[in-house]
Amino acid sequence: MARFTESLAHEITALVRQQQQRLSGALGESLDSIVPTNKAAQSPLKRDLTLLIQVANGEFARAQTSAATMQAVELALQRLLGLLLGNALHTNGSIPDSFWRTDIGVLVSRVRWWISVDDLITISNAAALAFGENSQANRMRITRAIDKGVLNWIPDPSMANPQQNKRVLRSQVERLREERQVPE
């Protein structure tokens, strides 16, 4: 298993800074007007990245991790994804398949697996859970929900076949099922 280093944290920080520059330019604001609160202090993004890299590198044994640490990792992952994938309209978008082949995608995948290993299910299981039957039509419905950003998927590192390596969160599938059952 490849280990992540400080260089990945620098790469992610650079991406966030580039986005900050684009947004500042669009607003007609100078980056000089943005003054760091304390240069010696570690930024919240840096603290999040340090924690996520430690998890992805296997430095935490999940079974011995406290609920508070699990929550801190989940929040750090949510904040990172919000920075990387967020937009001003807060609209859902699907993550391109190519993302999962980048170092950042592998980091996110490892952390998500560490957090949610018991909550990730196959597309077939999701089809049966959401629609009552694992049929081709229902698997396609799950795939369309992924494409629309309704369901998030994570690659299963144990599966080489990209057609079979997608896993979704059970909680999101259950929410999809509940939304289907609400009378309109």
N, C-alpha and C positions, 0 to 999 in steps of 0.2 A: 504494500500500500504506500503510495507516494505521500510524503509528508509536505504539508504546507508550511511556508516560511513567512517571514516579515515582508518579503517582496510582494506577496499577494495582497497583503493589507495596504501596501503603498500603491499598488495598481488600482485597487478599489477606491482608495481615497482620491487618487488622481481622476478617476471617472466621475466621482461626486463633485470634485472641484471644477471639472470641465462643465458639468451641468450647471453648477452655481454661476459660472462665468456667463454661460448662454442666457440664463434667466436674468442675471444682473444687467446684461447688455440689452435684453428685450425690455427691461423696465427703465432703461436709461440711467441706471445707477452704477456708480464706480465701485469696484471692489475695494478701493482704498477706504471707502466709508465703512466697510465692515471690519470692525476691530475685534480680534480675538479677546475673550475675557481674561485669559491667563495662558500665555504661551507655554509656561512650564507645566501646566496641568494637561493631563491626557484627555483628549476629546472623547465625548460619548461614543462616536463612531469607532475610534481606535480601541476603546474598551470592549465594545461589541465584537469587533473583528478579532481581537485577541482571544476572547472567550470562544467564538465560533471556530477559530483555527485550532484551539486546544481540543475541542470536542471532535472536530473532523480528524485530527491526528490521533485520536484514541486515548487522550490523556485523562479522560473521565470514564470510570466504569459506571455504566448506566444503572446497574443494580444497586450500587452503593451511593447513588446521587440523591441528594435531598430534593424534596418537592420544590423548595425555594430556588435551588439551582436549576432544576428542570424548567421552572417558570422563567427564570432569568435568560436561559438559552432560547426558549420560545420567543420571548419578547425581543431579544437581540436579533434573532432571525427575521422576525416580522419588521423590525425597524430597518434592517439592511435591505430586505426585499422592497419595502416602501420607498427607500431612497433610490434603489436601482430601477424599479419598475413603475414607480408612482407617476402620476400626472396630475395636472391642476384640476381636472374634472373628476378625479378619483374613479375613473371608469375601469371596469375589469378588462383585462386583455390577456390573451394566452401567451405563455412564454414560448418562444420559438424552440423547436427541437434542437437547433444548433447550440443553444445556450448550455445545454447539459453536457456538451463536449468541451466546454471551456473550463479552466481551473476554477473560476467562480461558480459555475454550474455544478461541478463535482463537489466543491465545498458545501454548497447549499444542499445538494442531494445527501451527502454524508450526514450533515446535521439533521436534516428532516428525518432520515432513517433512524438516527439515534433517538430523536424525540418521539417519533410516531410509529416505531416498528410494529406495535400491536394494533395500530389503527389503519395500516395500509392494506388495501385489498386489490385484487386483480380486476380488470375490466369485466371479465365474465361474472365474477362475484358481485360487482357493482350493478351490472345489468339485472341480475336475479334479485338483488336487494331493492333496487329502485323501482323495477317494473314487474316483479313477480316471476320472471322467467329469464333464463340465460339463452336468449335466441339471438340470431344474427342481427335482426332488426333492433333489438334492445341494446346490443353491444354498440351498434352504430349510433343509437341515441346517446349513449354515454360518451362516445367519441365526439359527437357534435357538441355535447355539453362542455367537454374539454376544450374544443376549438373555440367556443364562444366565451371561455373564461369562467363558466359557471362552476366547473370542477377544476381543481389544480391536480396535476399529475407529477409524479416523481419517478425517475427511472430506477429500476431494480438492478443493482450492480451484479447480481448473480445470474442475470439472464443476458445472454449475448445477442439474441434475436431482438432487434428494435421493435418488431411488431408485437412482441410478447412481454416487453420489459416495463410497460407502464403500470403504475400503481396509483390509486386515488385514495383519499382519506375517507374512511367509513362515515365519519361525522358529516362530511359534505354530501355524501350520497344519501344519507338518512334525511338531511335537510331537503334535498331534491325530491325524495319520495314524499315527504310531508307537504311540500309545496304542490305536488301533483294532486294530493288528496284533498286539498282545500277547494270546496265548491266555489265556482265563480259566479 
